[in-house]
Amino acid sequence: MPAYAIYFLAALAEIAGCFAFWSWLRLGKSALWLIPGMASLAFFAWLLTMVDAAAAGRAYAAYGGIYIVASLSWLWIAEGVRPDHWDMTGAAVALAGSAIILAGPR
């Protein structure tokens, strides 16, 4: 599976897991939300180990751009808040950085 596909799945898992904690602590949801939240965060961590990279730090750094785009997508789809021009500009810069990290000659 290509790195960007793994990163996309990892971002969904991380955001879903973190949102479970947000829902419990900030939205007053049941602590039972933490069970799937913790499973989702464990799945996220496992997915990042599937990226073909010589160093964990490089894999995590490249993941950052994908996470930013996924977070802004969550903002729009799950929370109903449309990202603004600055959000989109920042996401484009972050994606460019991820591409440089992933595709740079080693």
C-alpha positions as CSV (number, residue, x, y, z in Angstrom):
1,M,0.0,0.0,0.0
2,P,1.4,3.4,-0.9
3,A,2.6,5.7,2.0
4,Y,0.0,8.3,1.3
5,A,-2.8,5.7,1.6
6,I,-1.4,4.5,4.9
7,Y,-1.1,8.1,6.1
8,F,-4.7,8.8,5.2
9,L,-6.0,5.8,7.1
10,A,-3.7,6.6,10.0
11,A,-5.0,10.2,10.1
12,L,-8.6,9.0,10.2
13,A,-7.8,6.6,13.0
14,E,-5.9,9.3,15.0
15,I,-8.6,11.9,14.5
16,A,-11.4,9.5,15.4
17,G,-9.5,8.4,18.5
18,C,-8.8,11.9,19.7
19,F,-12.4,13.0,18.9
20,A,-13.6,10.2,21.3
21,F,-11.6,11.8,24.1
22,W,-12.8,15.3,23.1
23,S,-16.4,14.1,23.1
24,W,-16.0,12.6,26.6
25,L,-14.1,15.5,28.2
26,R,-15.6,18.5,26.3
27,L,-19.0,17.4,25.0
28,G,-20.1,15.4,28.1
29,K,-20.4,12.0,26.3
30,S,-20.1,8.7,28.2
31,A,-16.7,7.4,29.2
32,L,-17.6,4.4,27.0
33,W,-16.5,6.5,24.1
34,L,-13.0,5.9,25.3
35,I,-13.1,2.2,24.4
36,P,-13.3,2.7,20.6
37,G,-11.2,5.8,20.9
38,M,-8.3,3.9,22.4
39,A,-8.7,1.1,19.8
40,S,-8.6,3.7,17.1
41,L,-5.4,5.3,18.5
42,A,-3.8,1.9,18.7
43,F,-4.7,1.2,15.1
44,F,-3.3,4.6,14.1
45,A,0.1,3.7,15.8
46,W,0.2,0.3,14.1
47,L,-0.6,1.9,10.7
48,L,2.4,4.2,11.0
49,T,4.7,1.2,11.4
50,M,3.6,0.1,7.9
51,V,5.2,3.0,6.1
52,D,8.4,2.0,4.3
53,A,10.8,4.5,5.9
54,A,14.3,4.0,7.2
55,A,13.6,6.2,10.3
56,A,10.5,6.6,12.4
57,G,11.0,10.4,12.7
58,R,11.0,10.8,8.9
59,A,7.8,8.7,8.6
60,Y,6.1,10.8,11.3
61,A,7.3,14.1,9.8
62,A,5.9,13.2,6.4
63,Y,2.6,12.1,8.1
64,G,2.1,15.6,9.5
65,G,0.9,17.1,6.2
66,I,-1.6,14.4,5.6
67,Y,-2.8,14.8,9.2
68,I,-3.4,18.5,8.7
69,V,-5.5,18.0,5.5
70,A,-7.4,15.2,7.3
71,S,-8.1,17.4,10.3
72,L,-9.4,20.2,8.1
73,S,-11.6,17.7,6.3
74,W,-12.9,16.5,9.7
75,L,-13.6,20.1,10.7
76,W,-15.7,20.5,7.6
77,I,-17.5,17.1,7.4
78,A,-17.9,16.1,11.1
79,E,-18.1,19.6,12.7
80,G,-19.8,21.6,10.0
81,V,-17.2,24.3,10.0
82,R,-15.8,25.2,6.5
83,P,-12.1,25.7,6.4
84,D,-11.1,29.2,5.3
85,H,-8.5,30.4,2.8
86,W,-5.7,30.4,5.4
87,D,-6.6,26.8,6.5
88,M,-6.4,25.7,2.8
89,T,-3.1,27.6,2.2
90,G,-1.5,26.1,5.3
91,A,-2.7,22.6,4.2
92,A,-1.1,23.1,0.8
93,V,2.2,24.1,2.3
94,A,2.1,21.2,4.7
95,L,1.4,18.7,1.8
96,A,4.3,20.2,-0.2
97,G,6.5,19.6,2.8
98,S,5.3,16.0,3.1
99,A,6.0,15.4,-0.5
100,I,9.5,16.7,-0.2
101,I,10.2,14.5,2.8
102,L,8.7,11.4,1.1
103,A,10.1,11.9,-2.4
104,G,13.5,13.4,-1.5
105,P,16.5,11.5,-2.8
106,R,18.2,9.5,-0.1
